[in-house]
Amino acid sequence: MSFVKSLLQAIVRLDGEAVVLHVGEKPYIVTPTEQVDLATKGLTIDAATGILNQLLPIDPQNALEELGAVQYQMPPIAELPGEHFTIVVARGGDDIWIEIRRRQVPDEDRVPLEMFAPTPQSSDSPEPAQPLPGASSIRKMMLPAPERAVPTTPERVRRSAPDRVPPAAPVSPPPPTPVGRVATEPLAPPLEPAGAPAPVVPLTRSPIRGDVPAPLADTNSASLERVLRQAAARGASVLYLSSGARPSIRIDGDIETLDGAPVLGPNEVESLLLTLMPERDAEALRTGAVSEWICEIADLGRVRCMTFRDTRGPGGVFRLMRPRGISVEQLGLSRGIQGLALEPDGLVLVAGPRSSGKRTLISAFVDLINKRRRDHVITIESEISVTHDRVGALVSQREVRGGADEMLAEARAALREDPDVLVLENVRTPDLMHLALDAAARGHLVIGGLAASSAGDAIDRIIDLHPAELQRQVQLSLAHGLRGVVAQVLLKKIGGGRVAAREVLLNTPAVRSVLAEGKTSQLPLAIEGGRAHGMTPLNDALVGFVQSGAVDVREAYRHAADRPGFLALLKRQGLDTSALEKYA
């Protein structure tokens, strides 16, 4: 426990509120005025697991494996009198978030350590020792009120982010003890509430939590917020309500029925919607007009809501936005890909089909720029799902709810504000692409999203956006201004979850020559020959996942842009292709 004690002593020495340890990020201490890093490198999964084993006894560890999140009260520490620490852990796969919260106990409220020693009893006494008076009340005071609302803030303002650990009701018979909490031992002294809690930020995919709300057995007492919490507890990204059907959720790209939920009639759906819908939109629900709004829910974050009316009655679609961005370390981005976000100027493209994680990857680029650069960054987004607080860069996010014309007007206005970095969520028109290429040529770094299945396809789509008489000019602009293309697809993992396979094209001299001459059909060969420079063919990534056993070969084949090449690579690697014979 010497390492753990050194962490606790560091919190006290800096008068901090908490120490945060997150896989892929540097450990840091949250103080009232700043964030203090404790290391120069990100925390590895092995290091986080080792720390976890030191912090938690076996019972809380078992509960963590079962529930995905747990809170544990540390016993008093003699070397740190008057200090009290709570461990909060959330885990989803290899993503581990550990927080050690600190609270000071006033001298007049401190309970002597002797109070927590077992009561001695004589060896000949048949009756077990009685618990200390007041022990049950101490336990109850350790547990938060079940309806406590925790204020939410964006990613690392750090003092009151959504609490990751599910609240639990006080333990009192006859109801059973809630499964979302683990009884702590030994008991800790009672504490008075001490200001806003330190952050426990949700992981990229919500694990199954122990406080899943009860099924909607009685829709009259249900609320839309409660259903959203059920969906979030299942790790859903979207909740769907439709008249005459059970609520459905989207998990890892698939639609599933929400467990235990009843079939909802039109009146029941309307009642649910009205519990969260702004009063100004209630009339639209009755008339059948489409209505859209955003709401903030404590412990859950922002939810984008849309209601409609179809032939069966009212319905709604609710997108749960992750309250915290994902870092490049968490995404496992190579140095070559990370280097694109640190280019001083030029055009960087993030490509992929629909629902392939393009926005998540772009958000990770912005997060990296925010940490590494001292620049002015403007993002133009159709929907702001992740907010970026100022770390090193000045980040200004603009949400444009209109079409391509509104996006173009906003981008032109943004360039007049002299940004170092311009982020365009979706470059889908000739005018927007022309603006991006022109801005890149004038010294801005432009990061743009594009719907395409591969890096070569992305280049072809850019050229094809323009009329024939302008395509030669566009080819030359790409040859000089392009810095790289990252094309991404999401694959379903065996056993659940998803993983990203990425193709990387970098603008080396060989690629520049291909672009200038307009020989885009040679780009796959250029990527194949550019592995030494950090380029990666998509087939390499797909076969790697099949080889490791993470992805089924049929799933990888379905996402391959060059399927004959994928089959040939599988055979060269000695992998079984019999499952694909009927597709070949």
Order of alpha helices (4+ residues) and beta strands (2+ residues): alpha-beta-beta-beta-alpha-alpha-beta-beta-beta-alpha-alpha-beta-beta-beta-alpha-alpha-beta-beta-beta-alpha-alpha-beta-alpha-beta-beta-alpha-beta-alpha-beta-alpha-alpha-beta-beta-alpha-alpha-alpha-alpha-alpha
